[in-house]
């Protein structure tokens, strides 16, 4: 049986205030250690260690805040939020010119919105069911409104009834998207890539140009993608092509090609500057080093299961050529890395993407990580191409969203202007009401992990 923590009687007033890094660090870290994510049926729990930095999960956003709840001078709750500008939809295609040959083509125009991701809401087990989580979330909403945020969203799981009840019933959030977290163990042995596939690491400049060309209208695509790819936590961006296509416009002699016009590189994907065609099939992904921000530890696992996992690792280490799928050591603190910016095109795209995942496994293995994680939309075509183990995956994620902008009574027209590309659109667009189309993709920002 799991430990039952008795609820305390609150005698003082609940005070919600900004986090003070000079006095609150140790108190918040201690609180985090009391909050476990677990499986009540199996008494297994997942502990997160923020590596001594309570702000580690939000300090990489353009703007962020962290608040604590205090009762009788004791910190009993905490919440964080990061603000960014993301794509929330797209308008009709319009004609644009691109490339040195000034060709005209049709291009969808992204609709941007200022959004805040709410994360790390924690309340001490002894102080739950007292409305402290509600007070923290409401106070953070007030701060986000002051910053001009239009939408707030958060992620939870379908079976997390207390979280869903708080946000959907009390705070009027709307269940919005249902992505899946897919995890894969990192084995002791490295995995081989097919000899007919070539993997090339892109320069940051080339990666930014590529993503802005092929993913800039996907939901949640961040306007500051250049900051993400330039960040010290980004291990890199890789593209996979067939070796028979390596003399095409994307990769040449181990270096990556982009068009002269970095603002619009559509011509790079249609034809390189010297007239050579692009590969018919290719795939791309990037890797984020979450292991430098936090670590996890699984506790409460029976001894016989831990022993079986240890045996598998010993066999994998002794016989690396056998490619034994060993169970990683997640029973001690372990790190993980996150795949983002997932995209593939062409008939061989899924195969190339699987090879990229194998390459990412080897990169993370060298960094000493134990798990490789990614998150994709429920209808993302690449979902079936991502190697994963069910034991390391959560297919029941729920993203909920709330419109913080006051809507007029005339059918939901917003009283704020929303940026659409370089123009302004004053239509009645409301992201909360947009249904997820079939075979749709979404960009999962690694800062949201």
N, C-alpha and C positions, 0 to 999 in steps of 0.2 A: 504494500500500500504506500501511496505517496504521503509526504509529510503534510499534515493539516495545520495551517497557521491561523491561530485565533485572531479574530478581528478586535482591534483595540477600540476603546471608548475615546473619541476625540473630545477634548475639553476646550481647546483653543480654536481660534479662527483659522481657516485655511487661507494662506497668503500665497498668491501666484505672483512671481517676480522674475526679472531677468536673471539669467545665470551669471554669477560672479566668479570669474576664473581665479581670483586671488584667494577665495575662501571656500568655494564649493566643489573643487575638483575631487578631493578624496571622498567627500560625502556622496557625490553622484556616482562615482565608481563603486562605492560600497552598495548603493541602492541597486545598481545594475546587476550586481552579483546575486541579489536576492530574487531577481525576476527571471524565471526560467521558462523557456518554451518547451513544452513536453507533450508526450503521448500518455494520457491518463490510463489507457488500457494496458500499456506495457511498462509504465513507470520509467520510461526513458525521457531524459531531459536534455536540452541543448543550451549550453551556456555560451554567452558571447563575452569576449574580453576586448575592450576598446584600447588596449595597449597604453593605458595611462593618459589618454586624451579624450575627454567626454565630447569634444567638438569634432572628432575625427570624421564622423559621417556627414557633417554638413559644411565644414569649412571650405570645401572645394566648389561650392555654388557661388555664383556672382554676388548673391546676398543671402544672409541666413540669420536665424535667431534660435536661441535655446532658452527655455523657461523652466523654472522649478516651482514645485508646490511645497510649502513649508507649514508645518503644524507644530506649535510649541518649540520653535527653533530647530526642528528636525525636518530634513528634506525627505518627503514621502512620495514625490512624483516628479516626473520630468517629461518634457516634450521638445521636439526639434522641428524645424521647417527650413527648407531651402527654396529660394526663388530663382526663376529663370524664365526666359522667353522661349516658347515651344510652338510647333505647328499643331493647330487644332483642326485643320481642314484645308480644303483647296477650292479655289474658284475655277471658273471655266477657263479653258485653254486660250492663250492669246499668242499672237505672232511676235517672235523676237528674232533678232539677228545675232549670230555668233560665229566665231572662227575668223581666221584671216581672210577667208573667201566671202565673208558677209552673207552666208546663206540664211534663209528665213525658214523657221520651223515653228510648230505649235508647241507650247509648253504650259502645263498647269502652273498656276500661281499659288504658293502656299499662303494660308491665313495664319497669322501668328497671334498668340495670346500670352499675357503674363500669367504664369502659373506658379503655384507653390506646392511642393511635395511635403506632406506632413509625415514624419517618421519618428521612431524611437520613443513612442508614448509608453511610459512605464509608471506604474503605481505600486508602492510597497504592498506585498501580500496582506500585511496586517492592517492596511488602510483602504482596502478596496470596498466597493459598494457604498461609498460615502459621497459620491459625486465629484471626487477629486479629478478623475480623468476628464469629466465634462468641463470642469472649470479650466483645466489646462488647455483643452482643445478650443474652447470659446475665446480664451485670452489670446491664443496664437492666431485665431481667425481675425481678431480685432487688429493685431499688429499687421497681418497680411493686407487687410483692407487699407490701412494707412499707407502701405507701400504701393498701392495701386494694383494689387493682384486681382485678376478676374476670376480665376478658377483655383480651387484647392483640391488635391486628390491624395489618396492614401491607399495602401495595399494591405490586405489581410487574407485569410483563408475562409472558405465557405463554412468550415466547422467552428470558426471562432465566433460563437454566438454573442458573447459580451461585447466584442469590438463592433460587430455588425449592428447590434442593437443600439449601441451608443451613437454611432455615426449615421445610420440610416433612419432610426426612429427619433432620436433626440436632436440630432444636428442636421437632419434633412439632406444627407448625402444620397446620391443615386448610384446603385451598382451599375458599372459602366463597361468595363472590359474584363475578360476572363482568361488571362494569359496563363502559361504553365512555366514553372521553374523546373528546368531539367539539369540534373547533376550527373557527373560521371567521375568515377574514382581515377586517381592518377596512380598508375602501377609503378613498380620498381623498375621494370624494363621499359625502354623506349619503344615506340611503335614505328613500324616501317611505313613509308609512303610509297605508293605505286610508282614504278620507274617512268611511266609515261606522263606523269604529272609534275609540273614545275611550280614551286612556291617561291614567290618573290616578296621581299619586304619593301613596302612603299615608303617614300619620304613623307614627312608630315605634310608638306605642301601638296604632294600628289594625292594623299589620302583625303585631305580636306576638299580638294577639287572634285574627287570622285564622289564622295558622299553628297556634296551639294548638287551634284549632277543627277544622281540616281535615287537618292532617298529624301530629298528636300521637301517632299509633300507627304511624307509618312507621319502619322500621328505621333506626337511627342518628340519629333526631331528637333534638337536644340539649336537655337540661333547661334550659340557660341560653340559650335562643333570644333572650330579651330582651337579654342582654349582647351577643350577636352583632349584632343589629339596631341596637343603640345604639352600636356600636363605630365609631371614626373611619374604619375601613377599609370600612365598609358605605356604598356610594354611595346606597342607597335601595331601596325596594320599590315596584313599580308593578303596577297592576291594569288589565286591558283589558276593556272591555265594548262592546257595540254601542251606537251613539248613540241608537238608538230605545229603549234601556233605561236611559238615563242619569238618568231621573227615578225610578228604582227605589231600593231601600233601600241599595244599596252606595255609589253615588256621587251626590252632589247638589250642584249649583252649584260643582263643582270641589273640594269637600271630601269627605272620606270619613266614612262613618257607621259606628259600632259600637254595640252595645247598651249599656245602662246597666250591666249586669253583665259586667265585663271578664273575670271568671273563666270563665264559660261563655257564649259568644256564639252558640250554636246558633240562637237566635231571630233573630239578625241575618241569617243565611243563609236562613232560611225566610220571614221577614217582618219588615220594619222596624218601629220603634216606632209609626209612624203608620199602619200597616196596608198599606203599599204592598209588592207582591211584589218579591223579589229577581230579578236578571237570570236568565234561563234558561241563559245561557252566559256564562262569564267565565274569565279566566286571570290568574295572578300569578307574579312572579319577583322575585328580589333580585339585587343586583350587588355584588361584592367587589373592592376595588382591590388586586389582587396586585402591580400595578406600583409600589406604594409599599413593597413588602417585598423584591422581587427582580426581576431582569431576566434575559433569555435572549439567546443569540446563536448562530446557526447558522454553523458553519465547515466548510470543505472542500467547498463547492459550486463546481462548474466555472464558469469565467468566462462561457461562453455562456448558462448558466441565469441567472446574476446579471444579465447584460445584458438578457435577455428580460424579467426582472422589472422592471428599471429602465424599459424602454420602456413597459411596461404602466402603470406609475405616472405616467410623463410624459403619456401619452395621457389617463389618468383626470383628471389635474390640468388639462390643457388643455381637455378636453371633458367637464366634470362632468355635463352634461345627458344625455350618452349612457349613463350608468350602466355604464361599463366595469368589469368585475370584475378589478381590478388585483391584482397579487401584492405583498404588503407587504414592506417592507425589514426582513427578519429576519436580514440578514447583518451588521448592526450591532446593538449591544445594544438590545433592545426590551422593552416592557412588555405585560402582558396583564391582562385582567379576567375574573372568574369568575362565571358565572350559577349561582345556587343557589335552593333553595326553589321548585322548578318544580311548578306545579299548574294544572290546567284542568278545567273542568266544563261539561257541556252539549253539544248538537250542534255548536255553533260554537266550542267550546273550542279545538280544534287551530288553527283559523284565527286566533283571538284570540292564541293563544300565539305563533304565527309573527310576528304584528305586534309583540308585546312584544320578541321577539328583534331585530327591526329597530330598535325604539326603543333597546334596550340597545347596539346597534351605534353609533348616533349619539351616545349618552352617552360611550361609550369612545373614540370618535373625537375628541371634544372634549378628552379627557384625554391625547391623544397616543399611545394604545396602538395596537398593530399586530395583535393577535389577541384574539378573544373565545372563551373556553373554558367548557365545562360537562362534567359527568359524570352519567350516568344508568344505572339498572339495565338488565340485558340484556333484560328483558321489560317495561320501562316503556312504557305506551301513548303517551307523548309523544315517544319516541325518534325516530319518523318525522317529527315536526313540527319538529325542531330543524335549522335550516340549518347545514350544515357542509361542509367540504372534506376529502376523504380524506387529502390531504397534511398536514393539521393535526390529524388524528384518530388515536386508538389504540383499536381495537375489541377488543383482546385483553388488557385489564387483568385482573388476578387479585387479589382481596382474600383474604388468609389470616387465620385467627383461631385463638387458643389460649385454652383455659380455664385460668386460673392458680389456680383454687380447687380444693383437694383434694376429690375426689369419693369418697363412701363406696362400699363394695363392693356395696350393695344396689340395683344397677341404675342407679347414677349420681346418687343423691340428693346434693345439695350440703350441706356443713356450714355454709353461710352463709345468712343470710336475705336475700332480694332484695325490694326495694321494688316493690310493685305499686300504682300510684296512691297512695292514702293508707294502704293496708293492707300487710300482710306475707304473702308466699306462701312456704311451705316445701316446695313440690313439687319434682319431679326435673327441672325445666326445665334444659336445657343448650342454649345458643344455638348452639354449634358443630354441633349435630345437626339444626338446623331447616333444612328444605329450602326453597328459594326458590319460592313459589307462582306460578302463571301470572299474567301481567299485574300483577305486583307492582311497587311503587315503593320507593325508598330515598332518604333525605335525606342528601345529601353535604355535610358540614360544610365551609364554605370555609376553615377553619383547617387542614384536612387537605391542602390543595392544595400 
